[in-house]
């Protein structure tokens, strides 16, 4: 999965622009400006709750086309002192997307970091949308003989899934709640996601700040594999044409929340994206936008609002998880 997504030459996130209506999938910030705007307000409110410090890192992980941050910066432009206080940092592995982000975010002079270890020793406000789901997972499968790891091998037909021999030690990686799962149950874990969450939480615990991650995922693993491939807006075979399809796995929010909490930060959520956006005021924002809109635009705003918040669309499967260095009495959005 790591090679298919990140191989320097052939990796999906290394060549081309996978995002947007013409690409493989549409993400929340590409559906409506309201999404990035409200995340911008969340960041500004965190900054205010931190006591308006004068030198803060604002980080986005996996900024895609830069749409979320562009909307976030526009929405916060009039908040006195906020833009002066933040230095925009971006973590992005794709050179193509970097070029796109640099163009769109040029007025905000983004600084690129190669890893979270390169964050400056300052308070941090970190945000991401659909970043954690793009990080590789390991899959473990319960066979009749015990837990095995799923691997990828070569056969004449192409790439195939294989299983390692059963290994009692693997059981130590599997949560207790899954030990009695029926044969063929699959447990996924993303070490890269857990480590990224830990790194951000460790930084926030040490230097102050807060973090918000939106993604699609679950709170409790249920024994089903969630690794999937999307190509040209349709589901594709995970093993076919590596590097040509977007591979993602649902985010284990329970696991990520525990990884953050272990660093001493206070964790909020996860809550459904619909609840988060409504608590942040998306319905009011839609009303305000509609006041100056053409009838076609009004319909588009209503449609976007529905897609982002409705339980049958992105409102429930997508979730928001936040944490802050210090407990917040009324965490916005949660
Ligand atoms: N946040 C954007 C893009 C989501 S797609 C949006 O909502 O539209 C995932 C993003 O994470 C892309 O920008 C991708 O290039 C980036 N990404 C994926 N794996 C990464 C990694 N290991 N390190 C840094 N960036 C990564």
py3Dmol code that shows the C-alpha trace and the ligand (Angstrom):
import py3Dmol

protein = """\
ATOM      1  CA  UNK A   1       0.000   0.000   0.000  1.00  0.00           C
ATOM      2  CA  UNK A   2       2.865   2.317   0.826  1.00  0.00           C
ATOM      3  CA  UNK A   3       4.554   1.607  -2.504  1.00  0.00           C
ATOM      4  CA  UNK A   4       1.338   1.923  -4.495  1.00  0.00           C
ATOM      5  CA  UNK A   5       0.683   5.345  -2.954  1.00  0.00           C
ATOM      6  CA  UNK A   6       4.156   6.737  -2.393  1.00  0.00           C
ATOM      7  CA  UNK A   7       6.635   5.090  -4.801  1.00  0.00           C
ATOM      8  CA  UNK A   8       8.768   8.067  -5.965  1.00  0.00           C
ATOM      9  CA  UNK A   9       8.009   7.437  -9.636  1.00  0.00           C
ATOM     10  CA  UNK A  10       4.843   5.349  -9.842  1.00  0.00           C
ATOM     11  CA  UNK A  11       3.043   6.097  -6.564  1.00  0.00           C
ATOM     12  CA  UNK A  12      -0.530   7.369  -6.830  1.00  0.00           C
ATOM     13  CA  UNK A  13       0.230  10.446  -4.715  1.00  0.00           C
ATOM     14  CA  UNK A  14       3.445  11.180  -6.642  1.00  0.00           C
ATOM     15  CA  UNK A  15       2.238  11.547 -10.209  1.00  0.00           C
ATOM     16  CA  UNK A  16      -0.731  13.533 -11.437  1.00  0.00           C
ATOM     17  CA  UNK A  17      -3.560  15.258  -9.589  1.00  0.00           C
ATOM     18  CA  UNK A  18      -5.925  12.716  -8.110  1.00  0.00           C
ATOM     19  CA  UNK A  19      -8.337  15.250  -6.652  1.00  0.00           C
ATOM     20  CA  UNK A  20     -11.367  17.137  -7.841  1.00  0.00           C
ATOM     21  CA  UNK A  21     -14.354  16.508 -10.008  1.00  0.00           C
ATOM     22  CA  UNK A  22     -12.326  15.322 -12.978  1.00  0.00           C
ATOM     23  CA  UNK A  23     -10.184  13.041 -10.814  1.00  0.00           C
ATOM     24  CA  UNK A  24     -10.814   9.973  -8.759  1.00  0.00           C
ATOM     25  CA  UNK A  25     -12.793  11.341  -5.855  1.00  0.00           C
ATOM     26  CA  UNK A  26     -14.258  14.548  -4.472  1.00  0.00           C
ATOM     27  CA  UNK A  27     -13.366  15.624  -0.951  1.00  0.00           C
ATOM     28  CA  UNK A  28     -15.309  17.877   1.408  1.00  0.00           C
ATOM     29  CA  UNK A  29     -13.328  21.105   0.760  1.00  0.00           C
ATOM     30  CA  UNK A  30     -13.887  20.611  -2.984  1.00  0.00           C
ATOM     31  CA  UNK A  31     -17.649  20.271  -2.409  1.00  0.00           C
ATOM     32  CA  UNK A  32     -18.071  23.652  -0.742  1.00  0.00           C
ATOM     33  CA  UNK A  33     -16.110  26.637   0.513  1.00  0.00           C
ATOM     34  CA  UNK A  34     -18.114  26.396   3.756  1.00  0.00           C
ATOM     35  CA  UNK A  35     -16.035  23.417   4.886  1.00  0.00           C
ATOM     36  CA  UNK A  36     -12.665  25.195   4.852  1.00  0.00           C
ATOM     37  CA  UNK A  37     -14.182  28.401   6.183  1.00  0.00           C
ATOM     38  CA  UNK A  38     -15.537  26.695   9.297  1.00  0.00           C
ATOM     39  CA  UNK A  39     -12.252  24.883   9.886  1.00  0.00           C
ATOM     40  CA  UNK A  40     -10.524  28.259   9.629  1.00  0.00           C
ATOM     41  CA  UNK A  41     -12.845  29.610  12.313  1.00  0.00           C
ATOM     42  CA  UNK A  42     -12.090  26.577  14.488  1.00  0.00           C
ATOM     43  CA  UNK A  43      -8.358  27.369  14.196  1.00  0.00           C
ATOM     44  CA  UNK A  44      -8.869  31.053  15.022  1.00  0.00           C
ATOM     45  CA  UNK A  45     -11.000  30.140  18.033  1.00  0.00           C
ATOM     46  CA  UNK A  46      -8.285  27.751  19.269  1.00  0.00           C
ATOM     47  CA  UNK A  47      -5.767  30.570  18.904  1.00  0.00           C
ATOM     48  CA  UNK A  48      -8.029  32.875  20.934  1.00  0.00           C
ATOM     49  CA  UNK A  49      -8.471  30.220  23.637  1.00  0.00           C
ATOM     50  CA  UNK A  50      -4.674  29.841  23.742  1.00  0.00           C
ATOM     51  CA  UNK A  51      -4.522  33.535  24.676  1.00  0.00           C
ATOM     52  CA  UNK A  52      -3.687  34.900  21.191  1.00  0.00           C
ATOM     53  CA  UNK A  53       0.020  33.956  21.232  1.00  0.00           C
ATOM     54  CA  UNK A  54       2.115  35.987  18.774  1.00  0.00           C
ATOM     55  CA  UNK A  55       4.032  33.120  17.129  1.00  0.00           C
ATOM     56  CA  UNK A  56       2.155  29.955  16.230  1.00  0.00           C
ATOM     57  CA  UNK A  57       2.544  27.216  13.623  1.00  0.00           C
ATOM     58  CA  UNK A  58      -0.590  26.556  11.593  1.00  0.00           C
ATOM     59  CA  UNK A  59      -0.119  23.129  10.011  1.00  0.00           C
ATOM     60  CA  UNK A  60      -2.161  21.318   7.417  1.00  0.00           C
ATOM     61  CA  UNK A  61      -1.312  17.694   6.732  1.00  0.00           C
ATOM     62  CA  UNK A  62      -2.128  16.464   3.220  1.00  0.00           C
ATOM     63  CA  UNK A  63      -3.548  19.739   1.855  1.00  0.00           C
ATOM     64  CA  UNK A  64      -4.521  18.330  -1.565  1.00  0.00           C
ATOM     65  CA  UNK A  65      -5.209  21.256  -3.875  1.00  0.00           C
ATOM     66  CA  UNK A  66      -4.931  23.789  -1.055  1.00  0.00           C
ATOM     67  CA  UNK A  67      -8.657  24.540  -1.177  1.00  0.00           C
ATOM     68  CA  UNK A  68      -9.373  23.993   2.524  1.00  0.00           C
ATOM     69  CA  UNK A  69      -6.559  26.293   3.622  1.00  0.00           C
ATOM     70  CA  UNK A  70      -7.409  28.933   1.034  1.00  0.00           C
ATOM     71  CA  UNK A  71     -10.989  29.061   2.342  1.00  0.00           C
ATOM     72  CA  UNK A  72      -9.761  28.948   5.960  1.00  0.00           C
ATOM     73  CA  UNK A  73      -7.433  31.904   5.412  1.00  0.00           C
ATOM     74  CA  UNK A  74     -10.064  33.970   3.628  1.00  0.00           C
ATOM     75  CA  UNK A  75     -12.573  33.330   6.434  1.00  0.00           C
ATOM     76  CA  UNK A  76     -10.095  34.395   9.117  1.00  0.00           C
ATOM     77  CA  UNK A  77      -8.576  37.416   7.314  1.00  0.00           C
ATOM     78  CA  UNK A  78     -10.546  39.897   9.393  1.00  0.00           C
ATOM     79  CA  UNK A  79      -9.744  38.379  12.788  1.00  0.00           C
ATOM     80  CA  UNK A  80      -7.364  40.923  14.318  1.00  0.00           C
ATOM     81  CA  UNK A  81      -3.853  39.547  14.767  1.00  0.00           C
ATOM     82  CA  UNK A  82      -4.515  35.975  13.624  1.00  0.00           C
ATOM     83  CA  UNK A  83      -2.753  36.054  10.251  1.00  0.00           C
ATOM     84  CA  UNK A  84       0.151  37.997  11.720  1.00  0.00           C
ATOM     85  CA  UNK A  85       0.563  35.367  14.451  1.00  0.00           C
ATOM     86  CA  UNK A  86       0.500  32.206  12.325  1.00  0.00           C
ATOM     87  CA  UNK A  87       3.137  30.769  10.026  1.00  0.00           C
ATOM     88  CA  UNK A  88       1.551  28.337   7.595  1.00  0.00           C
ATOM     89  CA  UNK A  89       3.262  24.956   7.415  1.00  0.00           C
ATOM     90  CA  UNK A  90       2.300  22.144   5.053  1.00  0.00           C
ATOM     91  CA  UNK A  91       3.122  18.433   5.075  1.00  0.00           C
ATOM     92  CA  UNK A  92       2.704  17.041   1.560  1.00  0.00           C
ATOM     93  CA  UNK A  93       4.364  14.139  -0.223  1.00  0.00           C
ATOM     94  CA  UNK A  94       3.165  14.881  -3.763  1.00  0.00           C
ATOM     95  CA  UNK A  95       5.267  17.251  -5.874  1.00  0.00           C
ATOM     96  CA  UNK A  96       2.339  17.883  -8.218  1.00  0.00           C
ATOM     97  CA  UNK A  97       0.022  18.814  -5.379  1.00  0.00           C
ATOM     98  CA  UNK A  98       2.754  20.917  -3.759  1.00  0.00           C
ATOM     99  CA  UNK A  99       2.999  23.006  -6.911  1.00  0.00           C
ATOM    100  CA  UNK A 100      -0.775  23.475  -6.856  1.00  0.00           C
ATOM    101  CA  UNK A 101      -0.765  24.431  -3.177  1.00  0.00           C
ATOM    102  CA  UNK A 102       2.142  26.851  -3.577  1.00  0.00           C
ATOM    103  CA  UNK A 103       0.282  28.624  -6.335  1.00  0.00           C
ATOM    104  CA  UNK A 104      -2.989  28.926  -4.441  1.00  0.00           C
ATOM    105  CA  UNK A 105      -1.517  29.679  -1.038  1.00  0.00           C
ATOM    106  CA  UNK A 106       1.288  31.983  -2.230  1.00  0.00           C
ATOM    107  CA  UNK A 107      -0.111  35.007  -0.340  1.00  0.00           C
ATOM    108  CA  UNK A 108       0.332  33.045   2.909  1.00  0.00           C
ATOM    109  CA  UNK A 109       3.939  31.976   2.207  1.00  0.00           C
ATOM    110  CA  UNK A 110       3.630  28.285   3.102  1.00  0.00           C
ATOM    111  CA  UNK A 111       6.638  26.497   4.563  1.00  0.00           C
ATOM    112  CA  UNK A 112       6.980  22.805   3.671  1.00  0.00           C
ATOM    113  CA  UNK A 113       8.151  20.290   6.239  1.00  0.00           C
ATOM    114  CA  UNK A 114       9.368  16.832   5.236  1.00  0.00           C
ATOM    115  CA  UNK A 115       8.205  15.195   8.454  1.00  0.00           C
ATOM    116  CA  UNK A 116       6.453  16.084  11.697  1.00  0.00           C
ATOM    117  CA  UNK A 117       9.816  15.930  13.456  1.00  0.00           C
ATOM    118  CA  UNK A 118      10.715  19.139  11.571  1.00  0.00           C
ATOM    119  CA  UNK A 119       7.995  21.218  13.260  1.00  0.00           C
ATOM    120  CA  UNK A 120       9.455  24.333  14.886  1.00  0.00           C
ATOM    121  CA  UNK A 121       9.432  24.355  18.719  1.00  0.00           C
ATOM    122  CA  UNK A 122       6.345  26.588  19.008  1.00  0.00           C
ATOM    123  CA  UNK A 123       2.641  26.243  19.779  1.00  0.00           C
ATOM    124  CA  UNK A 124       0.868  24.301  17.054  1.00  0.00           C
ATOM    125  CA  UNK A 125      -2.589  24.317  15.504  1.00  0.00           C
ATOM    126  CA  UNK A 126      -2.812  21.312  13.182  1.00  0.00           C
ATOM    127  CA  UNK A 127      -5.643  20.364  10.837  1.00  0.00           C
ATOM    128  CA  UNK A 128      -6.233  17.676   8.233  1.00  0.00           C
ATOM    129  CA  UNK A 129      -8.985  16.322   6.030  1.00  0.00           C
ATOM    130  CA  UNK A 130      -8.694  12.838   4.551  1.00  0.00           C
ATOM    131  CA  UNK A 131      -5.019  12.622   5.446  1.00  0.00           C
ATOM    132  CA  UNK A 132      -5.040   9.681   7.850  1.00  0.00           C
ATOM    133  CA  UNK A 133      -7.066   7.443   5.502  1.00  0.00           C
ATOM    134  CA  UNK A 134      -4.291   7.732   2.908  1.00  0.00           C
ATOM    135  CA  UNK A 135      -1.672   6.219   5.208  1.00  0.00           C
ATOM    136  CA  UNK A 136      -0.851   2.528   4.720  1.00  0.00           C
ATOM    137  CA  UNK A 137      -2.420  -0.181   6.860  1.00  0.00           C
ATOM    138  CA  UNK A 138      -1.358  -3.646   7.875  1.00  0.00           C
ATOM    139  CA  UNK A 139      -4.052  -6.322   7.821  1.00  0.00           C
ATOM    140  CA  UNK A 140      -4.265  -9.362  10.083  1.00  0.00           C
ATOM    141  CA  UNK A 141      -6.592 -12.233   9.345  1.00  0.00           C
ATOM    142  CA  UNK A 142      -7.851 -14.891  11.695  1.00  0.00           C
ATOM    143  CA  UNK A 143      -7.401 -18.275  10.020  1.00  0.00           C
ATOM    144  CA  UNK A 144      -8.579 -21.567  11.477  1.00  0.00           C
ATOM    145  CA  UNK A 145      -5.041 -22.024  12.819  1.00  0.00           C
ATOM    146  CA  UNK A 146      -4.683 -18.557  14.343  1.00  0.00           C
ATOM    147  CA  UNK A 147      -3.850 -14.972  13.403  1.00  0.00           C
ATOM    148  CA  UNK A 148      -1.820 -14.402  10.224  1.00  0.00           C
ATOM    149  CA  UNK A 149      -0.683 -11.258   8.464  1.00  0.00           C
ATOM    150  CA  UNK A 150      -2.006 -10.554   4.997  1.00  0.00           C
ATOM    151  CA  UNK A 151       0.763  -9.862   2.506  1.00  0.00           C
ATOM    152  CA  UNK A 152       0.871  -9.181  -1.212  1.00  0.00           C
ATOM    153  CA  UNK A 153       2.611 -11.659  -3.509  1.00  0.00           C
ATOM    154  CA  UNK A 154       3.145 -12.268  -7.210  1.00  0.00           C
ATOM    155  CA  UNK A 155       1.313 -14.940  -9.163  1.00  0.00           C
ATOM    156  CA  UNK A 156       0.957 -15.519 -12.890  1.00  0.00           C
ATOM    157  CA  UNK A 157      -2.339 -13.654 -12.742  1.00  0.00           C
ATOM    158  CA  UNK A 158      -0.706 -10.620 -11.132  1.00  0.00           C
ATOM    159  CA  UNK A 159      -0.650  -9.459  -7.528  1.00  0.00           C
ATOM    160  CA  UNK A 160      -2.453 -11.684  -5.035  1.00  0.00           C
ATOM    161  CA  UNK A 161      -3.122 -11.646  -1.304  1.00  0.00           C
ATOM    162  CA  UNK A 162      -1.191 -14.235   0.671  1.00  0.00           C
ATOM    163  CA  UNK A 163      -1.112 -15.122   4.360  1.00  0.00           C
ATOM    164  CA  UNK A 164       1.928 -15.579   6.559  1.00  0.00           C
ATOM    165  CA  UNK A 165       1.911 -18.757   8.669  1.00  0.00           C
ATOM    166  CA  UNK A 166      -0.146 -18.310  11.860  1.00  0.00           C
ATOM    167  CA  UNK A 167       1.870 -16.596  14.569  1.00  0.00           C
ATOM    168  CA  UNK A 168       0.890 -16.519  18.230  1.00  0.00           C
ATOM    169  CA  UNK A 169       2.907 -13.329  18.716  1.00  0.00           C
ATOM    170  CA  UNK A 170       0.659 -11.500  16.232  1.00  0.00           C
ATOM    171  CA  UNK A 171      -2.195 -12.004  18.674  1.00  0.00           C
ATOM    172  CA  UNK A 172      -0.519  -9.459  20.938  1.00  0.00           C
ATOM    173  CA  UNK A 173      -1.239  -6.805  18.307  1.00  0.00           C
ATOM    174  CA  UNK A 174      -4.915  -7.688  18.044  1.00  0.00           C
ATOM    175  CA  UNK A 175      -7.314  -6.014  20.491  1.00  0.00           C
ATOM    176  CA  UNK A 176      -8.805  -8.290  23.131  1.00  0.00           C
ATOM    177  CA  UNK A 177     -12.302  -7.587  21.788  1.00  0.00           C
ATOM    178  CA  UNK A 178     -11.363  -9.337  18.539  1.00  0.00           C
ATOM    179  CA  UNK A 179      -9.758 -12.473  19.975  1.00  0.00           C
ATOM    180  CA  UNK A 180     -13.000 -14.425  19.727  1.00  0.00           C
ATOM    181  CA  UNK A 181     -13.831 -13.160  16.246  1.00  0.00           C
ATOM    182  CA  UNK A 182     -14.964 -15.803  13.735  1.00  0.00           C
ATOM    183  CA  UNK A 183     -12.424 -17.198  11.237  1.00  0.00           C
ATOM    184  CA  UNK A 184     -11.715 -14.842   8.317  1.00  0.00           C
ATOM    185  CA  UNK A 185     -12.168 -11.768  10.521  1.00  0.00           C
ATOM    186  CA  UNK A 186      -9.695  -9.068   9.547  1.00  0.00           C
ATOM    187  CA  UNK A 187      -8.111  -6.515  11.824  1.00  0.00           C
ATOM    188  CA  UNK A 188      -6.423  -3.443  10.313  1.00  0.00           C
ATOM    189  CA  UNK A 189      -3.980  -1.111  11.921  1.00  0.00           C
ATOM    190  CA  UNK A 190      -2.177   1.839  10.413  1.00  0.00           C
ATOM    191  CA  UNK A 191       1.142   2.277  12.221  1.00  0.00           C
ATOM    192  CA  UNK A 192       1.807   5.385  10.095  1.00  0.00           C
ATOM    193  CA  UNK A 193      -1.474   6.971  11.216  1.00  0.00           C
ATOM    194  CA  UNK A 194      -0.879   6.136  14.879  1.00  0.00           C
ATOM    195  CA  UNK A 195       2.641   7.537  14.699  1.00  0.00           C
ATOM    196  CA  UNK A 196       1.528  10.743  12.961  1.00  0.00           C
ATOM    197  CA  UNK A 197      -1.174  11.282  15.586  1.00  0.00           C
ATOM    198  CA  UNK A 198       1.331  10.630  18.368  1.00  0.00           C
ATOM    199  CA  UNK A 199       3.828  13.096  16.860  1.00  0.00           C
ATOM    200  CA  UNK A 200       1.265  15.896  16.628  1.00  0.00           C
ATOM    201  CA  UNK A 201      -0.081  15.192  20.128  1.00  0.00           C
ATOM    202  CA  UNK A 202       3.420  15.071  21.586  1.00  0.00           C
ATOM    203  CA  UNK A 203       4.204  18.454  20.036  1.00  0.00           C
ATOM    204  CA  UNK A 204       0.948  19.985  21.256  1.00  0.00           C
ATOM    205  CA  UNK A 205       1.464  18.575  24.765  1.00  0.00           C
ATOM    206  CA  UNK A 206       4.954  20.066  24.865  1.00  0.00           C
ATOM    207  CA  UNK A 207       4.507  23.457  23.195  1.00  0.00           C
ATOM    208  CA  UNK A 208       0.756  24.062  23.496  1.00  0.00           C
ATOM    209  CA  UNK A 209      -1.958  24.184  20.884  1.00  0.00           C
ATOM    210  CA  UNK A 210      -4.666  21.990  19.396  1.00  0.00           C
ATOM    211  CA  UNK A 211      -5.444  19.688  16.502  1.00  0.00           C
ATOM    212  CA  UNK A 212      -8.462  18.753  14.382  1.00  0.00           C
ATOM    213  CA  UNK A 213      -8.667  15.767  12.054  1.00  0.00           C
ATOM    214  CA  UNK A 214     -11.584  14.961   9.757  1.00  0.00           C
ATOM    215  CA  UNK A 215     -11.732  11.653   7.986  1.00  0.00           C
ATOM    216  CA  UNK A 216     -13.948   8.699   7.346  1.00  0.00           C
ATOM    217  CA  UNK A 217     -13.758   5.944   9.857  1.00  0.00           C
ATOM    218  CA  UNK A 218     -15.090   4.055  12.861  1.00  0.00           C
ATOM    219  CA  UNK A 219     -14.657   3.937  16.609  1.00  0.00           C
ATOM    220  CA  UNK A 220     -14.610   0.159  17.163  1.00  0.00           C
ATOM    221  CA  UNK A 221     -13.134  -2.323  14.665  1.00  0.00           C
ATOM    222  CA  UNK A 222     -15.744  -4.863  13.545  1.00  0.00           C
ATOM    223  CA  UNK A 223     -13.650  -7.543  11.873  1.00  0.00           C
ATOM    224  CA  UNK A 224     -14.220  -6.422   8.294  1.00  0.00           C
ATOM    225  CA  UNK A 225     -11.419  -5.229   6.022  1.00  0.00           C
ATOM    226  CA  UNK A 226     -11.886  -1.618   4.887  1.00  0.00           C
ATOM    227  CA  UNK A 227      -9.016  -1.220   2.434  1.00  0.00           C
ATOM    228  CA  UNK A 228     -10.475   0.009  -0.834  1.00  0.00           C
ATOM    229  CA  UNK A 229      -9.430   1.329  -4.223  1.00  0.00           C
ATOM    230  CA  UNK A 230     -11.157   4.158  -6.069  1.00  0.00           C
ATOM    231  CA  UNK A 231     -10.374   5.027  -9.651  1.00  0.00           C
ATOM    232  CA  UNK A 232     -12.318   7.432 -11.843  1.00  0.00           C
ATOM    233  CA  UNK A 233     -15.079   7.812  -9.199  1.00  0.00           C
ATOM    234  CA  UNK A 234     -15.675   4.023  -9.114  1.00  0.00           C
ATOM    235  CA  UNK A 235     -14.506   1.246  -6.821  1.00  0.00           C
ATOM    236  CA  UNK A 236     -11.628  -0.713  -8.306  1.00  0.00           C
ATOM    237  CA  UNK A 237      -9.645  -3.862  -7.531  1.00  0.00           C
ATOM    238  CA  UNK A 238      -7.198  -3.061  -4.725  1.00  0.00           C
ATOM    239  CA  UNK A 239      -4.403  -5.096  -6.334  1.00  0.00           C
ATOM    240  CA  UNK A 240      -4.904  -4.070  -9.953  1.00  0.00           C
ATOM    241  CA  UNK A 241      -2.654  -1.458 -11.581  1.00  0.00           C
ATOM    242  CA  UNK A 242      -0.861  -0.305  -8.419  1.00  0.00           C
ATOM    243  CA  UNK A 243      -0.234   3.433  -8.489  1.00  0.00           C
ATOM    244  CA  UNK A 244      -3.251   4.146 -10.697  1.00  0.00           C
ATOM    245  CA  UNK A 245      -5.986   3.958  -8.058  1.00  0.00           C
ATOM    246  CA  UNK A 246      -6.462   5.732  -4.762  1.00  0.00           C
ATOM    247  CA  UNK A 247      -6.066   3.287  -1.893  1.00  0.00           C
ATOM    248  CA  UNK A 248      -7.579   4.164   1.451  1.00  0.00           C
ATOM    249  CA  UNK A 249      -8.693   2.416   4.606  1.00  0.00           C
ATOM    250  CA  UNK A 250     -11.189   3.624   7.178  1.00  0.00           C
ATOM    251  CA  UNK A 251      -9.574   5.472  10.052  1.00  0.00           C
ATOM    252  CA  UNK A 252      -9.715   3.819  13.473  1.00  0.00           C
ATOM    253  CA  UNK A 253     -10.691   6.894  15.503  1.00  0.00           C
ATOM    254  CA  UNK A 254     -10.744   4.932  18.753  1.00  0.00           C
ATOM    255  CA  UNK A 255      -7.123   3.985  18.224  1.00  0.00           C
ATOM    256  CA  UNK A 256      -6.069   7.498  17.132  1.00  0.00           C
ATOM    257  CA  UNK A 257      -7.838   9.091  20.089  1.00  0.00           C
ATOM    258  CA  UNK A 258      -5.997   6.766  22.484  1.00  0.00           C
ATOM    259  CA  UNK A 259      -2.671   7.466  20.739  1.00  0.00           C
ATOM    260  CA  UNK A 260      -3.223  11.199  21.270  1.00  0.00           C
ATOM    261  CA  UNK A 261      -4.493  10.874  24.860  1.00  0.00           C
ATOM    262  CA  UNK A 262      -1.400   8.830  25.778  1.00  0.00           C
ATOM    263  CA  UNK A 263       0.655  11.988  25.156  1.00  0.00           C
ATOM    264  CA  UNK A 264      -1.306  13.899  27.796  1.00  0.00           C
ATOM    265  CA  UNK A 265      -3.578  16.013  25.593  1.00  0.00           C
ATOM    266  CA  UNK A 266      -7.355  16.255  26.101  1.00  0.00           C
ATOM    267  CA  UNK A 267      -9.280  14.467  23.335  1.00  0.00           C
ATOM    268  CA  UNK A 268     -12.725  15.487  21.978  1.00  0.00           C
ATOM    269  CA  UNK A 269     -14.904  13.229  19.852  1.00  0.00           C
ATOM    270  CA  UNK A 270     -15.019  11.680  17.435  1.00  0.00           C
ATOM    271  CA  UNK A 271     -18.349  13.178  16.420  1.00  0.00           C
ATOM    272  CA  UNK A 272     -20.014  12.849  13.030  1.00  0.00           C
ATOM    273  CA  UNK A 273     -18.954  15.418  10.454  1.00  0.00           C
ATOM    274  CA  UNK A 274     -22.598  16.548  10.198  1.00  0.00           C
ATOM    275  CA  UNK A 275     -22.796  17.276  13.935  1.00  0.00           C
ATOM    276  CA  UNK A 276     -19.411  18.986  13.873  1.00  0.00           C
ATOM    277  CA  UNK A 277     -20.304  21.263  10.946  1.00  0.00           C
ATOM    278  CA  UNK A 278     -23.745  22.104  12.359  1.00  0.00           C
ATOM    279  CA  UNK A 279     -22.219  22.975  15.743  1.00  0.00           C
ATOM    280  CA  UNK A 280     -19.728  25.181  13.887  1.00  0.00           C
ATOM    281  CA  UNK A 281     -22.640  27.018  12.240  1.00  0.00           C
ATOM    282  CA  UNK A 282     -22.764  25.638   8.698  1.00  0.00           C
ATOM    283  CA  UNK A 283     -26.526  26.185   8.403  1.00  0.00           C
ATOM    284  CA  UNK A 284     -26.181  29.883   9.208  1.00  0.00           C
ATOM    285  CA  UNK A 285     -23.231  30.178   6.839  1.00  0.00           C
ATOM    286  CA  UNK A 286     -25.311  28.600   4.054  1.00  0.00           C
ATOM    287  CA  UNK A 287     -28.121  31.092   4.716  1.00  0.00           C
ATOM    288  CA  UNK A 288     -25.727  34.034   4.488  1.00  0.00           C
ATOM    289  CA  UNK A 289     -24.204  32.733   1.238  1.00  0.00           C
ATOM    290  CA  UNK A 290     -27.664  32.181  -0.240  1.00  0.00           C
ATOM    291  CA  UNK A 291     -28.700  35.801   0.348  1.00  0.00           C
ATOM    292  CA  UNK A 292     -26.464  36.984  -2.460  1.00  0.00           C
ATOM    293  CA  UNK A 293     -26.760  33.937  -4.707  1.00  0.00           C
ATOM    294  CA  UNK A 294     -28.478  33.252  -8.031  1.00  0.00           C
ATOM    295  CA  UNK A 295     -31.188  30.543  -8.008  1.00  0.00           C
ATOM    296  CA  UNK A 296     -28.645  28.066  -9.452  1.00  0.00           C
ATOM    297  CA  UNK A 297     -26.171  28.961  -6.717  1.00  0.00           C
ATOM    298  CA  UNK A 298     -28.857  28.581  -4.038  1.00  0.00           C
ATOM    299  CA  UNK A 299     -29.527  25.055  -5.286  1.00  0.00           C
ATOM    300  CA  UNK A 300     -25.791  24.292  -5.314  1.00  0.00           C
ATOM    301  CA  UNK A 301     -25.358  25.568  -1.729  1.00  0.00           C
ATOM    302  CA  UNK A 302     -28.300  23.454  -0.517  1.00  0.00           C
ATOM    303  CA  UNK A 303     -26.919  20.442  -2.332  1.00  0.00           C
ATOM    304  CA  UNK A 304     -23.452  20.920  -0.816  1.00  0.00           C
ATOM    305  CA  UNK A 305     -24.913  21.387   2.672  1.00  0.00           C
ATOM    306  CA  UNK A 306     -26.829  18.145   2.256  1.00  0.00           C
ATOM    307  CA  UNK A 307     -23.790  16.226   1.016  1.00  0.00           C
ATOM    308  CA  UNK A 308     -21.534  17.433   3.795  1.00  0.00           C
ATOM    309  CA  UNK A 309     -23.934  16.945   6.691  1.00  0.00           C
ATOM    310  CA  UNK A 310     -26.668  14.405   5.900  1.00  0.00           C
ATOM    311  CA  UNK A 311     -26.368  11.084   7.704  1.00  0.00           C
ATOM    312  CA  UNK A 312     -26.871   9.191   4.428  1.00  0.00           C
ATOM    313  CA  UNK A 313     -24.095  11.211   2.754  1.00  0.00           C
ATOM    314  CA  UNK A 314     -20.914  12.365   4.545  1.00  0.00           C
ATOM    315  CA  UNK A 315     -22.518  13.377   7.847  1.00  0.00           C
ATOM    316  CA  UNK A 316     -21.977  10.231   9.885  1.00  0.00           C
ATOM    317  CA  UNK A 317     -19.347   8.027   8.254  1.00  0.00           C
ATOM    318  CA  UNK A 318     -17.039  11.031   8.213  1.00  0.00           C
ATOM    319  CA  UNK A 319     -15.979  12.086  11.671  1.00  0.00           C
ATOM    320  CA  UNK A 320     -14.087  14.820  13.461  1.00  0.00           C
ATOM    321  CA  UNK A 321     -11.569  14.246  16.261  1.00  0.00           C
ATOM    322  CA  UNK A 322      -9.874  17.058  18.138  1.00  0.00           C
ATOM    323  CA  UNK A 323      -7.467  17.500  20.987  1.00  0.00           C
ATOM    324  CA  UNK A 324      -5.933  20.376  22.864  1.00  0.00           C
ATOM    325  CA  UNK A 325      -3.017  20.816  25.234  1.00  0.00           C
ATOM    326  CA  UNK A 326      -5.309  22.192  27.920  1.00  0.00           C
ATOM    327  CA  UNK A 327      -8.920  21.127  28.489  1.00  0.00           C
ATOM    328  CA  UNK A 328     -11.422  23.450  26.781  1.00  0.00           C
ATOM    329  CA  UNK A 329     -14.734  23.970  28.576  1.00  0.00           C
ATOM    330  CA  UNK A 330     -16.804  24.143  25.404  1.00  0.00           C
ATOM    331  CA  UNK A 331     -14.744  22.774  22.529  1.00  0.00           C
ATOM    332  CA  UNK A 332     -16.176  24.319  19.335  1.00  0.00           C
ATOM    333  CA  UNK A 333     -17.840  21.725  17.127  1.00  0.00           C
ATOM    334  CA  UNK A 334     -17.959  18.990  19.809  1.00  0.00           C
TER     335      UNK A 334
END
"""
ligand_1 = """\
26
LIG
N -7.001 17.392 2.343
C -7.232 17.325 0.905
C -6.570 16.133 0.233
C -6.930 14.761 0.727
S -6.104 13.476 -0.183
C -8.721 17.363 0.627
O -9.489 17.170 1.561
O -9.105 17.555 -0.527
C -4.706 13.091 0.829
C -3.643 14.149 0.866
O -2.580 13.693 1.704
C -2.994 14.470 -0.471
O -2.617 15.822 -0.495
C -1.780 13.550 -0.449
O -0.791 13.902 -1.379
C -1.356 13.681 0.991
N -0.567 12.564 1.509
C -0.884 11.253 1.434
N 0.038 10.509 2.081
C 0.941 11.382 2.582
C 2.136 11.224 3.347
N 2.556 10.018 3.714
N 2.827 12.337 3.687
C 2.380 13.564 3.320
N 1.266 13.773 2.596
C 0.562 12.695 2.223
"""
view = py3Dmol.view(width=600, height=400)
view.addModel(protein, "pdb")
view.setStyle({"model": 0}, {"cartoon": {"style": "trace"}})
view.addModel(ligand_1, "xyz")
view.setStyle({"model": 1}, {"stick": {}})
view.zoomTo()
view.show()
